Amino acid sequence: MVQPRLVNDVFGDPGLLLDFSFGKRALLFDLGDLTSLSTREILRVQHVFVSHMHMDHFIGFDHLLRLFLHRDAALTIFGPLGIIDAVQAKLRAYTWNLLDETSPDFMIRAVEWNAGNAVKQQSFKSRWRFAPGIPSDLPISSHILYDEPDFHVEAARLDHGIPSLAFAFQERLRVNVHKADLERCGLPLGPWLTEAKRLVRGRADPQTAIAIDGERQVILSDLLASGALVTAPGMRVVYATDFAFTPANVNKIASLARNADYLFIESVFLEQDMLLAESKRHLTARQAGQIAAAAKAARRIPMHFSPRYLGREAELQAEFETAARGE
């Protein structure tokens, strides 16, 4: 359903893009430097999840705003307590005298979570020159910040000297396309597969007809029987960065990432610089590997290496992998 990849290399600003394979959308985790992403990729983003508002996690807001500004679109930005004020401060930094009720209908919805059972949200519309709308509170359960039929995103609040959020994307049911079987049936790749997957995840009537194009259609049960669509347990992708190596933080991440398909985790310092890591409330590569081992994630991807180790990436990778193997 999604293809997760880091926005930048391991020494760049942390960030994760989850691109939906057959849908015109994507999710973005953190708003650091976004210049490595194409305009097309960024404009697929509908929801952004910000861990905290340090510069390397939020400076990309302006780039995002510039691309979306003159389009009819809605963008939702989730974050910790203070994200609403941060978004408003960014918007107030610019002069909007050229915007009015005839402008494209672009809206930003900022949603902040204080680790309780509710979120606060506030909207900012370009047609209002980004004047803040009336704030409202919405109840949530089980730390799930965003929920829709195909997937949800949950969060854990960590200690980085300030609150920093880790996120888990959880797919309801994974539906994979087998291209060879699709071709054998004479069926093309295309947007119709998104609807087919949605029907499978929603346990629709097997006799439901799916339109392929203006002339052709296929019955859901026939599609499944052909092997062109195969179901599996839903994918889980976890993104965890900027937190101290404390028992509470370790337990939260190990639980959030338990048996995850992907764990993207910060590995900022080498173990020999552990005291520096402690002072900065970051992890060493060894500590990150130990958390990955405890979580038993299938794929473990270290990230957010300190630039002090440029040219020494292999040392950080080796330290992480050794610990992740339990050695």
Secondary structure, DSSP 4 states (H G I P E B T S, - for coil): -EEEEESS-TTS---EEEEETTSS-EEEE--S--TTS-HHHHHTEEEEE-S--SHHHHTTHHHHHHHHTTSSEEEEEEEETTHHHHHHHHHHTS--TT--TTS--EEEEEEEE-SSSEEEEEEEEGGGTT-B---EEEE--TTEEEEETTEEEEEEEEESSSEEEEEEEEESEEEEE-HHHHHHTT---STHHHHHHHHHHTT--TT-EEE-SSS-EEEHHHHHHTTSEEEEEPPEEEEE-S----HHHHHHHHHHTTT-SEEEEE--B-GGGHHHHHHHT--BHHHHHHHHHHHT-SEEEEE---GGGTT-HHHHHHHHHHHHTT-
